[in-house]
Amino acid sequence: MVIVSDSDGTVADQLRQAELAQVGPGDGVEVRGILDSTHVGAQKPHPRLFQLALHMLGAFPEQAVMIGDSVRCDMLGAMGLGIRALHVTPPGGCFDPRHDDVADLTAATALLTSHA
């Protein structure tokens, strides 16, 4: 898993301090990488962020899934590279047929594991 965020350069520290996630062992979920747009020099939907995430994962676009809450930044950015996109939105909140909609991360996990 790689976290991709449009942030001010502090997202990795914030996640670690909140004991939610970190690169490597720690109190939160161990992730492969945390990409912060400030450090990358580009914001979503710029392809550079998604390409770096794929590189960190050692994955091709068709092997990856972007889970996000913004159609413009997350869905269109990921889909522009051929990455499957899951939009976290309230039921009936989005009618874009190009991606799947899920109510929350639990629903995203259920959807992904049902297609595994």
Secondary structure as the mmCIF struct_conf table of DSSP 4:
data_model
#
loop_
_struct_conf.conf_type_id
_struct_conf.id
_struct_conf.beg_label_comp_id
_struct_conf.beg_label_asym_id
_struct_conf.beg_label_seq_id
_struct_conf.end_label_comp_id
_struct_conf.end_label_asym_id
_struct_conf.end_label_seq_id
STRN STRN1 VAL A 2 SER A 5
BEND BEND1 ASP A 8 GLY A 9
HELX_RH_AL_P HELX_RH_AL_P1 VAL A 11 GLN A 17
TURN_TY1_P TURN_TY1_P1 ALA A 18 GLU A 19
BEND BEND2 LEU A 20 LEU A 20
STRN STRN2 ALA A 21 VAL A 23
BEND BEND3 GLY A 24 GLY A 28
STRN STRN3 VAL A 29 VAL A 31
BEND BEND4 ARG A 32 ARG A 32
STRN STRN4 GLY A 33 ASP A 36
HELX_RH_AL_P HELX_RH_AL_P2 SER A 37 VAL A 40
TURN_TY1_P TURN_TY1_P2 GLY A 41 GLY A 41
TURN_TY1_P TURN_TY1_P3 LYS A 44 PRO A 45
HELX_RH_AL_P HELX_RH_AL_P3 PRO A 47 LEU A 57
TURN_TY1_P TURN_TY1_P4 GLY A 58 GLY A 58
HELX_RH_3T_P HELX_RH_3T_P1 PRO A 61 GLN A 63
STRN STRN5 VAL A 65 GLY A 68
BEND BEND5 ASP A 69 ASP A 69
HELX_RH_PI_P HELX_RH_PI_P1 VAL A 71 MET A 75
HELX_RH_AL_P HELX_RH_AL_P4 LEU A 76 MET A 79
TURN_TY1_P TURN_TY1_P5 GLY A 80 GLY A 82
STRN STRN6 ARG A 84 VAL A 88
TURN_TY1_P TURN_TY1_P6 PRO A 91 GLY A 92
BEND BEND6 GLY A 93 GLY A 93
TURN_TY1_P TURN_TY1_P7 PRO A 97 ARG A 98
BEND BEND7 HIS A 99 HIS A 99
STRN STRN7 ASP A 100 VAL A 102
BEND BEND8 ALA A 103 ASP A 104
HELX_RH_AL_P HELX_RH_AL_P5 LEU A 105 SER A 114
TURN_TY1_P TURN_TY1_P8 HIS A 115 HIS A 115
#
